[in-house]
């Protein structure tokens, strides 16, 4: 199944990273991930019903002091 990217935002702390909110085609569930150079560094594996809520949670997670970008 292909994915449809709904939101793409530059990571505010690392210009090499991009935050993406996406959904599987044909589905109504959204997820978010952190991407660098086409490689997924982190994926939430949550199923959000609203893209904006997934984006909010992504920004909250990736900008928190506790989050460390995987190598």
C-alpha positions, 0 to 999 in steps of 0.5 A: 500500500502506498503512503500519502504525506499530509504534512512535512515540516523541518525539524526545528532543532536539526535542519537535516531532519524532516517531520512527516505526517502521513496515512496509508492510501485508502485509510483514514488513520494518520501516523508520524515519523522523523526522516533524514535523507530518506531514512526513517529515524523514528516512527510512532506506529500510532493510529490517529484519526486526525492529521493535526493531532498526529502533527501536534504529538510529533512536534511535542515529542521531537521538541521535548528535552527527553527525546534523542534522535536515534543514530 
